[in-house]
């Protein structure tokens, strides 16, 4: 049952106040959801230091050693979003090399696990961003959970 209260000293009925409060709460809810969707997973790859930092919703989680392109090859720089993902993938170009937990972000370039862990921390790839297989699995799970559209990859 809706009770109507006559206009008071402020010139606003209680019904208007309730509607305004509801709309304000709804707006705050949508803004909070939008902020969360924009934050999501942020992956920052520093080619100079051969490291990757991962944060979720602006909270720092990990720093991992990576390998990017060795001389004669290139790892693309810029801001990207995952295009597609595969938990098990093998390179069609480079000798059927395993690329576990691959997150493709720019054509054939991906962030993926590598079993050549002794080479992590220095340039070694044909352009992909290699991680320890355990770290690649963790990142893959984060991106799956948060969603590809809520994931930003920054390569500098």
Backbone as ProteinMPNN parsed JSONL, in Angstrom:
{"seq_chain_A": "XXXXXXXXXXXXXXXXXXXXXXXXXXXXXXXXXXXXXXXXXXXXXXXXXXXXXXXXXXXXXXXXXXXXXXXXXXXXXXXXXXXXXXXXXXXXXXXXXXXXXXXXXXXXXXXXXXXXXXXXXXXXXXXXXXXXXXXXXXXXXXXXXXXXXXXXXXXX", "coords_chain_A": {"N_chain_A": [[0.851, -1.171, 0.0], [0.623, 2.174, -0.881], [1.413, 5.118, 0.677], [0.465, 8.431, 0.596], [1.971, 11.457, 1.29], [1.286, 14.745, 2.166], [2.623, 17.726, 0.598], [5.501, 19.038, 2.086], [7.519, 21.373, 3.944], [9.631, 21.575, 2.134], [8.516, 21.402, -0.324], [8.295, 19.035, -1.675], [6.865, 15.913, -2.266], [6.57, 12.925, -0.28], [6.492, 10.711, -1.88], [7.89, 11.525, -4.184], [10.377, 11.865, -3.016], [11.03, 9.216, -2.305], [11.125, 7.998, -4.833], [13.231, 9.466, -5.964], [15.332, 8.703, -4.251], [15.439, 5.972, -4.811], [16.183, 6.04, -7.549], [18.695, 7.247, -7.307], [20.11, 5.277, -5.878], [20.007, 3.21, -7.751], [21.483, 4.34, -9.851], [24.027, 4.555, -8.639], [24.587, 1.853, -8.292], [24.754, 0.958, -10.997], [26.918, 2.532, -11.869], [28.978, 1.544, -10.241], [29.107, -1.078, -11.199], [29.897, -0.568, -13.818], [32.427, 0.569, -13.383], [33.761, -1.671, -12.354], [33.662, -3.4, -14.556], [35.299, -2.031, -16.313], [37.733, -2.087, -15.033], [38.724, -4.868, -14.359], [40.973, -7.429, -15.528], [44.309, -6.497, -15.795], [47.112, -6.685, -17.719], [50.446, -6.086, -17.814], [53.193, -5.854, -19.819], [56.601, -5.584, -19.801], [58.98, -5.136, -22.018], [61.637, -4.377, -21.817], [62.504, -5.094, -19.221], [61.738, -7.678, -19.255], [59.487, -8.668, -17.894], [56.237, -9.342, -16.482], [53.424, -7.793, -15.146], [50.532, -8.366, -13.255], [47.275, -7.361, -12.536], [44.123, -7.252, -10.858], [41.083, -5.69, -10.931], [42.323, -3.28, -10.171], [43.983, -4.132, -8.135], [47.131, -5.17, -7.33], [48.565, -8.289, -8.226], [50.527, -10.197, -9.264], [53.976, -10.534, -10.314], [55.767, -11.673, -12.985], [58.43, -13.439, -14.641], [59.139, -13.177, -18.099], [59.501, -14.123, -21.571], [60.125, -12.353, -24.446], [60.246, -11.332, -27.9], [63.155, -12.474, -29.577], [66.268, -11.196, -31.011], [65.788, -10.157, -34.369], [63.158, -10.807, -34.564], [59.83, -9.717, -33.617], [57.884, -8.47, -30.909], [54.681, -7.303, -30.737], [53.858, -3.936, -29.776], [51.69, -2.002, -27.69], [48.214, -1.46, -26.807], [46.011, -4.001, -26.068], [43.317, -6.405, -26.38], [42.277, -9.668, -25.414], [41.755, -11.87, -28.153], [41.078, -14.487, -28.688], [41.163, -17.67, -26.966], [42.968, -20.61, -25.924], [43.223, -23.53, -24.134], [44.851, -25.691, -24.684], [47.214, -25.616, -27.139], [49.046, -25.794, -30.19], [51.8, -24.645, -32.01], [51.331, -23.755, -35.346], [53.156, -22.849, -37.047], [55.778, -22.936, -35.997], [57.178, -25.674, -35.718], [55.24, -27.27, -34.464], [55.253, -26.564, -31.795], [54.475, -26.688, -28.327], [51.987, -24.612, -26.837], [50.82, -23.976, -24.161], [47.857, -22.892, -22.465], [47.168, -20.564, -24.031], [46.69, -17.183, -24.841], [45.51, -15.364, -27.246], [46.253, -12.255, -28.622], [46.808, -10.518, -30.689], [46.447, -11.071, -33.803], [48.419, -13.763, -34.738], [49.941, -13.632, -32.437], [50.562, -14.409, -29.06], [50.089, -14.705, -25.488], [51.528, -17.181, -23.651], [52.193, -20.37, -22.05], [55.477, -21.785, -21.584], [57.811, -24.39, -21.961], [60.464, -24.007, -21.904], [61.794, -22.961, -19.551], [64.207, -22.069, -18.532], [64.955, -20.012, -20.137], [63.339, -17.894, -19.596], [62.937, -14.494, -18.702], [64.628, -13.343, -20.434], [64.985, -12.249, -23.867], [63.618, -14.525, -26.183], [61.72, -15.606, -27.856], [59.718, -16.06, -30.884], [58.167, -13.908, -31.061], [55.881, -14.135, -29.55], [54.655, -13.883, -26.146], [56.151, -15.448, -23.651], [55.56, -17.478, -20.79], [56.138, -19.027, -17.568], [54.756, -22.281, -17.379], [52.991, -22.759, -15.173], [52.375, -20.147, -14.345], [51.16, -19.211, -16.653], [48.851, -20.772, -16.642], [47.556, -19.767, -14.381], [47.106, -17.079, -15.175], [45.479, -17.532, -17.437], [43.226, -18.644, -16.188], [42.372, -16.408, -14.673], [41.669, -14.61, -16.732], [39.658, -16.082, -17.98], [37.774, -16.139, -15.891], [37.22, -13.382, -15.395], [36.642, -12.467, -17.913], [37.191, -11.959, -21.427], [36.652, -9.462, -22.601], [36.905, -7.833, -20.464], [39.559, -7.684, -20.006], [42.722, -6.253, -20.312], [45.642, -5.901, -22.178], [48.784, -4.647, -22.005], [51.555, -3.868, -23.782], [54.785, -2.819, -23.632]], "CA_chain_A": [[0.0, 0.0, 0.0], [1.417, 3.396, -0.991], [0.835, 6.208, 1.46], [0.85, 9.734, 0.049], [2.096, 12.491, 2.324], [1.154, 16.069, 1.558], [3.86, 18.47, 0.454], [5.999, 19.639, 3.317], [8.199, 22.661, 3.814], [10.561, 21.597, 1.012], [7.768, 21.411, -1.562], [8.43, 17.745, -2.331], [6.092, 14.878, -1.586], [7.34, 11.76, 0.153], [6.588, 9.823, -3.042], [9.0, 12.035, -5.002], [11.617, 11.581, -2.297], [11.296, 7.783, -2.414], [11.528, 7.742, -6.218], [14.569, 10.048, -6.143], [16.288, 7.859, -3.525], [15.569, 4.736, -5.583], [16.971, 6.337, -8.756], [20.082, 7.485, -6.905], [20.701, 3.975, -5.55], [20.15, 2.49, -9.015], [22.599, 4.966, -10.566], [25.265, 4.158, -7.963], [24.802, 0.431, -8.608], [25.227, 0.851, -12.381], [28.255, 3.117, -11.959], [29.912, 0.598, -9.624], [29.261, -2.204, -12.133], [30.679, -0.087, -14.96], [33.821, 0.68, -12.946], [34.315, -3.018, -12.244], [33.847, -3.948, -15.895], [36.424, -1.369, -16.946], [38.985, -2.441, -14.366], [39.016, -6.237, -14.765], [42.358, -7.896, -15.521], [45.266, -5.679, -16.547], [48.388, -7.381, -17.895], [51.454, -5.139, -18.316], [54.421, -6.538, -20.209], [57.725, -4.672, -20.003], [59.971, -5.858, -22.817], [62.986, -4.033, -21.367], [62.85, -5.88, -18.031], [61.264, -9.043, -19.485], [58.579, -9.012, -16.803], [54.803, -9.105, -16.637], [52.684, -7.52, -13.917], [49.116, -8.659, -13.405], [46.398, -6.841, -11.49], [42.699, -7.469, -11.066], [40.318, -4.617, -10.298], [43.311, -2.327, -9.639], [44.757, -4.716, -7.039], [48.307, -5.895, -7.831], [48.603, -9.7, -7.825], [51.712, -10.971, -9.632], [55.021, -10.145, -11.262], [56.37, -12.896, -13.505], [59.423, -13.328, -15.71], [58.64, -13.578, -19.413], [60.409, -13.991, -22.716], [59.511, -11.766, -25.633], [60.956, -11.624, -29.148], [64.619, -12.422, -29.664], [66.691, -10.374, -32.151], [65.317, -10.607, -35.673], [61.708, -10.981, -34.472], [59.237, -8.61, -32.857], [56.673, -8.592, -30.11], [53.971, -6.038, -30.966], [53.612, -3.064, -28.629], [50.408, -1.306, -27.719], [47.165, -1.881, -25.884], [45.253, -5.047, -26.744], [42.374, -7.239, -25.63], [42.321, -11.02, -25.967], [40.874, -12.153, -29.285], [40.596, -15.841, -28.433], [41.988, -18.401, -26.003], [42.978, -22.071, -26.051], [43.949, -24.149, -23.023], [45.888, -26.518, -25.328], [47.454, -25.157, -28.5], [50.362, -26.112, -30.732], [52.133, -23.72, -33.086], [51.228, -24.27, -36.718], [54.284, -22.287, -37.794], [57.075, -23.286, -35.411], [57.477, -27.071, -35.369], [54.209, -27.835, -33.596], [55.668, -26.293, -30.417], [53.331, -26.528, -27.414], [51.685, -23.266, -26.344], [49.732, -24.187, -23.2], [47.124, -21.746, -21.921], [47.435, -19.457, -24.947], [45.752, -16.061, -24.924], [45.879, -14.651, -28.471], [45.878, -10.858, -28.447], [47.08, -9.712, -31.893], [46.713, -12.043, -34.861], [49.021, -15.0, -34.24], [50.732, -13.381, -31.23], [49.853, -14.859, -27.859], [50.742, -14.941, -24.205], [51.33, -18.617, -23.427], [53.198, -21.082, -21.282], [56.63, -22.329, -22.304], [58.581, -25.356, -21.17], [61.857, -23.541, -21.889], [61.767, -22.032, -18.423], [65.536, -21.502, -18.286], [65.109, -18.824, -20.984], [62.47, -16.812, -19.121], [63.703, -13.365, -18.19], [65.421, -12.815, -21.545], [64.334, -12.416, -25.165], [63.852, -15.882, -26.69], [60.616, -16.114, -28.666], [59.52, -15.547, -32.241], [57.29, -12.748, -30.938], [54.908, -14.348, -28.484], [55.086, -13.599, -24.782], [56.211, -16.745, -22.971], [55.497, -17.512, -19.329], [56.218, -20.346, -16.943], [53.45, -22.928, -17.575], [52.112, -22.549, -14.011], [51.915, -18.758, -14.39], [50.233, -19.121, -17.785], [47.583, -21.37, -16.207], [46.923, -18.811, -13.465], [46.616, -15.959, -15.984], [44.382, -18.049, -18.248], [42.073, -18.744, -15.294], [41.897, -15.054, -14.357], [41.002, -14.051, -17.908], [38.397, -16.827, -18.123], [36.848, -15.718, -14.836], [36.848, -11.974, -15.543], [36.146, -12.252, -19.276], [38.156, -11.369, -22.364], [36.39, -8.042, -22.826], [37.326, -7.129, -19.253], [41.006, -7.881, -19.889], [43.544, -5.353, -21.118], [47.041, -6.291, -22.253], [49.618, -3.504, -22.381], [52.924, -4.303, -24.073], [55.635, -1.634, -23.86]], "C_chain_A": [[0.895, 1.23, 0.0], [0.705, 4.496, -0.234], [1.364, 7.515, 0.901], [0.877, 10.74, 1.191], [2.031, 13.829, 1.603], [2.512, 16.762, 1.501], [4.229, 19.136, 1.77], [6.691, 20.956, 3.017], [9.135, 22.722, 2.623], [9.835, 21.564, -0.327], [7.838, 20.094, -2.318], [7.613, 16.718, -1.555], [7.01, 13.726, -1.205], [7.514, 10.796, -1.023], [7.754, 10.266, -3.928], [10.335, 11.731, -4.339], [12.001, 10.114, -2.435], [11.78, 7.441, -3.813], [12.942, 8.274, -6.457], [15.629, 9.198, -5.45], [16.523, 6.551, -4.278], [16.431, 4.957, -6.833], [18.436, 6.598, -8.418], [20.782, 6.168, -6.586], [20.943, 3.163, -6.818], [21.333, 3.039, -9.82], [23.928, 4.554, -9.95], [25.591, 2.708, -8.271], [25.356, 0.271, -10.019], [26.622, 1.427, -12.542], [29.297, 2.182, -11.355], [30.152, -0.583, -10.549], [30.098, -1.779, -13.334], [32.148, 0.051, -14.588], [34.466, -0.689, -12.875], [34.591, -3.597, -13.618], [35.048, -3.309, -16.582], [37.747, -1.781, -16.313], [39.421, -3.833, -14.793], [40.475, -6.615, -14.599], [43.199, -6.934, -16.361], [46.601, -6.409, -16.517], [49.352, -6.374, -18.501], [52.746, -5.901, -18.575], [55.48, -5.479, -20.494], [58.817, -5.44, -20.734], [61.393, -5.575, -22.348], [63.412, -4.893, -20.178], [62.431, -7.343, -18.165], [60.424, -9.536, -18.303], [57.141, -8.701, -17.191], [54.226, -8.845, -15.258], [51.209, -7.743, -14.201], [48.361, -8.06, -12.224], [44.96, -7.157, -11.874], [41.957, -6.425, -10.254], [41.236, -3.667, -9.531], [44.091, -2.856, -8.44], [45.892, -5.545, -7.645], [48.286, -7.333, -7.317], [49.955, -10.358, -8.057], [52.709, -10.15, -10.445], [55.711, -11.437, -11.665], [57.435, -12.566, -14.542], [58.806, -13.838, -17.003], [59.79, -13.604, -20.403], [59.6, -13.412, -23.863], [60.439, -12.049, -26.812], [62.47, -11.483, -29.029], [64.986, -11.567, -30.881], [66.265, -11.005, -33.484], [63.817, -10.843, -35.717], [61.145, -9.813, -33.68], [58.033, -9.072, -32.064], [55.934, -7.276, -30.276], [53.759, -5.261, -29.673], [52.261, -2.385, -28.802], [49.476, -1.831, -26.65], [46.241, -2.826, -26.645], [44.224, -5.655, -25.791], [42.458, -8.636, -26.223], [41.313, -11.193, -27.098], [40.27, -13.544, -29.155], [41.6, -16.561, -27.558], [41.897, -19.898, -26.275], [43.808, -22.648, -24.909], [45.08, -25.029, -23.545], [46.019, -26.045, -26.777], [48.868, -25.542, -28.907], [50.598, -25.203, -31.928], [52.028, -24.402, -34.442], [52.414, -23.807, -37.555], [55.614, -22.823, -37.302], [57.085, -24.702, -34.844], [56.489, -27.711, -34.403], [54.539, -27.647, -32.103], [54.446, -26.11, -29.519], [53.224, -25.091, -26.908], [50.54, -23.381, -25.327], [49.153, -22.874, -22.678], [47.398, -20.473, -22.733], [46.291, -18.443, -24.935], [46.205, -15.231, -26.121], [45.347, -13.232, -28.405], [46.091, -9.998, -29.683], [47.442, -10.678, -33.022], [47.242, -13.337, -34.274], [49.866, -14.827, -32.996], [49.9, -13.721, -29.992], [50.734, -14.742, -26.63], [50.486, -16.419, -23.931], [52.447, -19.199, -22.577], [54.302, -21.602, -22.178], [57.375, -23.28, -21.376], [60.071, -25.032, -21.173], [62.012, -22.519, -20.77], [63.129, -21.422, -18.119], [65.758, -20.226, -19.099], [64.214, -17.677, -20.571], [63.315, -15.728, -18.471], [64.609, -12.758, -19.239], [64.698, -13.052, -22.862], [64.644, -13.795, -25.756], [62.815, -16.337, -27.712], [60.661, -15.582, -30.099], [58.575, -14.354, -32.238], [56.218, -12.896, -29.879], [55.518, -13.966, -27.136], [54.992, -14.909, -24.01], [56.242, -16.56, -21.468], [55.808, -18.915, -18.838], [54.834, -20.987, -17.094], [52.479, -22.742, -16.405], [51.533, -21.136, -14.002], [50.908, -18.568, -15.52], [48.866, -19.692, -17.407], [46.83, -20.425, -15.275], [46.324, -17.652, -14.255], [45.409, -16.378, -16.81], [43.103, -18.134, -17.403], [41.498, -17.386, -14.925], [41.115, -14.462, -15.515], [39.68, -14.777, -18.161], [37.365, -16.327, -17.129], [36.326, -14.301, -15.063], [36.286, -11.655, -16.923], [37.173, -11.569, -20.163], [37.908, -9.881, -22.563], [36.756, -7.201, -21.615], [38.814, -7.295, -18.978], [41.727, -6.948, -20.837], [44.983, -5.815, -21.028], [47.817, -5.09, -22.782], [51.032, -4.007, -22.573], [53.719, -3.053, -24.403], [57.082, -2.013, -23.989]], "O_chain_A": [[1.827, 1.318, 0.799], [-0.469, 4.772, -0.477], [2.573, 7.688, 0.749], [-0.079, 10.855, 1.959], [2.651, 14.014, 0.555], [3.427, 16.431, 2.255], [3.39, 19.711, 2.463], [6.474, 21.569, 1.972], [9.419, 23.815, 2.133], [10.476, 21.687, -1.371], [7.473, 20.042, -3.492], [7.671, 16.669, -0.326], [8.101, 13.581, -1.757], [8.55, 10.144, -1.15], [8.531, 9.422, -4.375], [11.306, 11.384, -5.011], [13.169, 9.798, -2.659], [12.734, 6.68, -3.972], [13.759, 7.601, -7.086], [16.711, 8.993, -6.001], [17.654, 6.075, -4.375], [17.308, 4.147, -7.135], [19.323, 6.204, -9.175], [21.929, 5.967, -6.984], [21.972, 2.5, -6.943], [22.096, 2.269, -10.404], [24.867, 4.234, -10.679], [26.754, 2.368, -8.489], [26.319, -0.466, -10.225], [27.435, 0.869, -13.279], [30.39, 2.044, -11.904], [31.285, -1.046, -10.674], [30.923, -2.555, -13.816], [33.024, -0.306, -15.376], [35.612, -0.852, -13.296], [35.633, -4.217, -13.833], [35.743, -3.971, -17.352], [38.773, -1.818, -16.992], [40.401, -3.967, -15.525], [41.137, -6.183, -13.655], [42.842, -6.602, -17.492], [47.146, -6.71, -15.455], [49.102, -5.86, -19.591], [53.318, -6.511, -17.672], [55.28, -4.591, -21.323], [59.495, -6.285, -20.15], [62.265, -6.435, -22.467], [64.547, -5.367, -20.128], [62.732, -8.158, -17.292], [60.612, -10.639, -17.79], [56.872, -7.911, -18.096], [54.5, -9.583, -14.312], [50.701, -7.358, -15.254], [48.75, -8.228, -11.069], [44.627, -7.307, -13.049], [42.169, -6.288, -9.049], [40.957, -3.301, -8.389], [44.799, -2.087, -7.789], [45.648, -6.502, -8.38], [48.026, -7.578, -6.139], [50.486, -11.009, -7.157], [52.345, -9.214, -11.157], [56.178, -12.2, -10.819], [57.356, -11.549, -15.231], [58.046, -14.807, -17.004], [60.901, -13.164, -20.108], [58.531, -13.916, -24.206], [61.316, -12.908, -26.724], [62.987, -10.519, -28.465], [64.119, -11.245, -31.694], [66.37, -12.215, -33.684], [63.256, -11.057, -36.792], [61.899, -9.009, -33.133], [57.273, -9.941, -32.489], [56.499, -6.222, -29.985], [53.513, -5.842, -28.615], [51.765, -2.221, -29.916], [49.879, -2.537, -25.726], [45.752, -2.497, -27.726], [44.261, -5.446, -24.578], [42.687, -8.776, -27.424], [40.176, -10.728, -27.016], [39.099, -13.756, -29.47], [42.743, -16.128, -27.418], [40.891, -20.392, -26.785], [44.973, -22.287, -24.743], [46.143, -25.108, -22.929], [45.053, -26.074, -27.54], [49.772, -25.607, -28.074], [49.71, -25.01, -32.758], [52.57, -25.488, -34.653], [52.645, -24.32, -38.65], [56.492, -23.132, -38.107], [57.009, -24.894, -33.63], [56.855, -28.586, -33.619], [54.155, -28.462, -31.264], [53.484, -25.448, -29.911], [54.224, -24.445, -26.595], [49.424, -22.938, -25.596], [49.866, -21.891, -22.481], [47.805, -19.447, -22.187], [45.113, -18.791, -25.008], [47.175, -14.479, -26.024], [44.159, -13.012, -28.167], [45.611, -8.865, -29.733], [48.604, -11.056, -33.176], [46.602, -13.945, -33.416], [50.463, -15.799, -32.533], [48.722, -13.378, -29.888], [51.96, -14.687, -26.722], [49.339, -16.862, -23.977], [53.506, -18.594, -22.412], [54.101, -21.832, -23.371], [57.547, -23.019, -20.185], [60.854, -25.715, -20.513], [62.323, -21.354, -21.019], [63.199, -20.357, -17.507], [66.654, -19.442, -18.785], [64.312, -16.587, -21.136], [64.29, -16.017, -17.776], [65.289, -11.766, -18.974], [63.881, -13.967, -22.96], [65.809, -14.19, -25.823], [63.013, -17.358, -28.371], [61.518, -14.776, -30.464], [58.219, -13.843, -33.3], [55.703, -11.903, -29.365], [56.725, -13.757, -27.011], [53.9, -15.414, -23.749], [56.855, -15.63, -20.943], [55.749, -19.877, -19.604], [53.827, -20.293, -16.949], [51.277, -22.585, -16.619], [50.358, -20.941, -13.695], [49.92, -17.849, -15.365], [47.836, -19.15, -17.809], [45.609, -20.296, -15.369], [45.171, -17.28, -14.036], [44.418, -15.65, -16.873], [42.028, -17.741, -17.856], [40.28, -17.22, -14.867], [40.043, -13.886, -15.327], [38.688, -14.143, -18.521], [36.206, -16.116, -17.487], [35.128, -14.051, -14.937], [35.541, -10.689, -17.087], [37.929, -10.709, -19.711], [38.861, -9.112, -22.683], [36.901, -5.984, -21.726], [39.276, -7.075, -17.858], [41.39, -6.86, -22.018], [45.489, -6.09, -19.941], [47.539, -4.584, -23.869], [51.646, -4.516, -21.636], [53.381, -2.315, -25.329], [57.933, -1.144, -24.183]]}, "name": "protein", "num_of_chains": 1, "seq": "XXXXXXXXXXXXXXXXXXXXXXXXXXXXXXXXXXXXXXXXXXXXXXXXXXXXXXXXXXXXXXXXXXXXXXXXXXXXXXXXXXXXXXXXXXXXXXXXXXXXXXXXXXXXXXXXXXXXXXXXXXXXXXXXXXXXXXXXXXXXXXXXXXXXXXXXXXXX"}
